[in-house]
């Protein structure tokens, strides 16, 4: 089996997650987080649409966690993102 080491240049890898936290680039971030081309920062949650809409045309895939329980995204958030061309 051949293994290739992944080298991250300007991106930070998501190394793990658990109840209420993410480990990104060796740092633990508690609560909602936005990890994108411009770096990693905390996020205010589903009502904070501006940073998600800013990703239009910059990302291929957008993963949105819904918390401890599996759930659909709120309809208004899904519709807002789809109208902006951000597929979820």
Secondary structure, 3 states (H helix, E strand, C coil): CCCCCCCCCCCCCEEEEECCEEEECCEEEECCEEEECCEEEECCCCCCCHHHHCCCCCCCCCCCCCCCCCCCCCHHHHHHHHHCCCCC
